[in-house]
Amino acid sequence: MNAYLRRDEDQTHVIGTLMGSVIDTNLVEISDCFVDKHSLNEGGFLQIIKDHHETMYELKQKIRPRDQVVGWFCSGSELSELSCAVHGWFKEHNSISKFYPHTPLNEPIHLLVDASLESGFLNIKAYVQLPISLVKDYFVHFHEIQTELLPCNVERADVSLVKGNIHAHKDNHTNNLEHNHNNNQIDMNELSLKKLLIMLKQCKSYVQDVIDQKKKGNISVGRYLHKVLSNDTFLTLEKFDSINESVLQDNLMISYLSNLANLQFLIAPKMNSSSLQ
């Protein structure tokens, strides 16, 4: 979505590479991706920037070495000629695309994301290319496969915490006026951060007690902490402060525009009546 919103004005589609790993015979986990810069020449032929693709692949490999190229994604609501062109590029140019067919992943996965919401919602479909054996000539078609969208641990924890605070806020403040909503939202964010800080301190205290042999370690807790710290990327304090300040400024701007819109609605009838007179 971010890449689609930030695309160049002359670009109708956004394409990119899917990174992940094969979990089981019929299960592939897509854990990361990056956008591929591309262009269409005068003849309408697709050109993917080789240097950008290889640079992004190397950077992703440094972060998660176990990930491999499992396919590609494209924005849109329907398959098109572009789908065949990009799919063919990933299959035929292995040394550049870094997709190497192997059992059970013999074909790159194509993920089609309706980023423009043409279908009315964020529709995500996955395809693999299969041959058609009913004719003598060699033809292929895109066969849709089952997909499941799962949040990462950090996203799941953040959403659950914010949802809990929102429900509690609604139960305790059902009579609040609408123009105070954004200010209350800032208060909820502050409360959520305070609760998160308390939980982090408790976690740190528990780990230190286990290290100092004051408490007996719990294997399940240890494995969970290891999974969270290994798989999820944490921000630096400076980056977090910058994001938090940006969100605060956005909320203040929304509050200002909301008040300005309300004022305009109040003034409009009086202005119209005075102009008629």
GIHU-V805177 format. One record per helix or strand of 3 or more residues. SS is the DSSP state (alpha for helix, beta for strand). FROM is the first residue (numbers start at 0). TO is the last residue. Records with the same first field share a line. If there is no record, write none. Layout:
BEGIN
SS=FROM-TO ; FROM-TO
END
This chain:
BEGIN
alpha=1-4 ; 49-62 ; 80-91 ; 93-96 ; 152-171 ; 177-210 ; 218-230 ; 236-275
beta=14-23 ; 26-35 ; 37-39 ; 45-47 ; 67-74 ; 108-112 ; 123-131 ; 138-144
END
